[in-house]
Amino acid sequence: MKKKMLIVEDQFIEANNLQMILEKSGYHVCTIARSVPVALEIVERERPDMVLLDIFLQGYQTGIDLAKVLKEKNIGFVYLSANSNKKTLEEAKVTRPYGFLVKPFREKELLVMLDIAWYLHEELMEIHGRKKENNTGIRGDEKENAFNNIIGESPEFRDILKMVSRVAPSDTSVLLLGESGTGKEVIAAAIHEHSKRRNKAFVVVNCAALASTLIESELFGHERGAFTGAVEKRTGKFEQANGGTIFLDEIGEMPLETQVKLLRVLQEKEIERLGGRNTIKTDVRVIASTNRNLEQEIASGRFRLDLFYRLNVFPITLPPLRNRRSDIPLLARHFLRNYSRVTGKSVDDISPVTLDRLLEYDWPGNIRELENLIERAVLLAKGNRIEEIALPFQTGKKAALPGSDAGTLKSIEENEKEHIITALVQCHGKISGEGGAAQLLNIHVSTLNAKIKKHAINKEHYYH
């Protein structure tokens, strides 16, 4: 049965173009509404499966008013609007649409957005208790061996692989969210490897590692003489990724002025080198990642809401390692094999006691921290088995009650020291600046340095 669509759009030509696109793609368009009251009547009569919804319509009511009703009725909707100002986008965001396409958009972008919208809608219906044909994740013959280079069998991680398998074949933008060290680059590479672009370039850009004065040149390239020191023409990362995929790691660190230019690239599918006069067409799939809360960054004025909507078409949140503890032995042994081979040492096992300690640890640095610890343990191992791993501190055990046989509570100073070490591990040893431990702990840098000195904390306690 064809999926039933309602188009709510007051511009006659645009509405008819949408109808032709949808019907050509196999959808059934029940009708077109040009105002909210008319749309409400049609919703009651036709009960559409999904609504394409313009924001500014005939009459005093907007598409956002209609969206609130659709939400109550569990009818999915995607916004289509030429207006991308911050206030409008913020109001639209509150209604939690399945997508937001800023006009003008291409036919392919619309169809991909709808594919994603159906997926998100089905997931929501499953949460509401409605049955789906397949709600078990990747099992049996369904891509069981498709991700054999990615380590993880926990239910949480299988859900991630299920999402990757859904989105990889399309060209839609993907936003990878989660704490540092959770494997976002590995997932980005998996999406590329399982896409039709797999034989083209996969280009990685670490936005956090680039100076704000250089990031535009790095992304879009420059012509000779474009600025002081530009002695030759440079091809940017977007040109290098043409036909393939670009992975913008830590996009939350990107300066606002560069965000504006990136938004134009995503909308127009073209770039302009610094100092250049001509535009260059690009065909690049964009995958971005961040460990920041972009909604808070938007509220603070550090990230553009319209760029967020462009990137957040298909968000995937990677779970921290402490939430997928059953994968720790698999990952530990994987890294053990790798570093045994690299170092030429015959270390092929981890003692049960050591493995238990790994399972009890909370892993503030996630998979990256586990990899670093296994590498160090392999280098220090005296036999063919890892008997001990120097964890920064032990967590995961309940504090004993006063007077109990299990022990005594830690002192305030001991807890403070562990708290600081946790922050340093999570920030990979960075103390000051954006993403530093002082910012994470919400204390002044000089205060943190004084506490580090007081507790005799050194680099042996944490790993970058």
Buried (B, 14 or more C-beta within 10 A) or exposed (E): EEEBBBBBBBBEEBBEBBBEBBEEEEBEBBBBBBBBEBBBEBBEEEEBBBBBBBBEBEEEBBBBBBBEBBBEEEBBBBBBBEEBEEEBBEEBBEBEBBBBBBEEEEBEBBBBBBBBBBBBBBEBBEEEEEEEEEEEBBEEEEBEEBBEEBBBEBEBBBBBBBBBBBBBEBBBBBBBBBBBBBBBBBBBBBBBBBBEBEEBBBBBBEBBEBEEEEBBBBBBBBBEEBEEEBEEBBEBBBBBBBEBBBBBBBBBBBBEEBBEBBBBBBBEBEBBBBBBEEEBEBEBBBBBBBBBEBEEBBEEEBBBBBBBBBBBBBBBEBBBBBBBBEBBEBBBBBBBBBBBEEEEBEBEBBEEEBBEBBEBBBBBBBBBBBBBBBBBBBEEBEEEBBBEBEBBBEBEEEEEEEEEEEEEEEEEEEEBBBEBBBBBBBBBBBBBEEBBBBBBBEBEBEEBEEBBEEBEBEEEBBBE
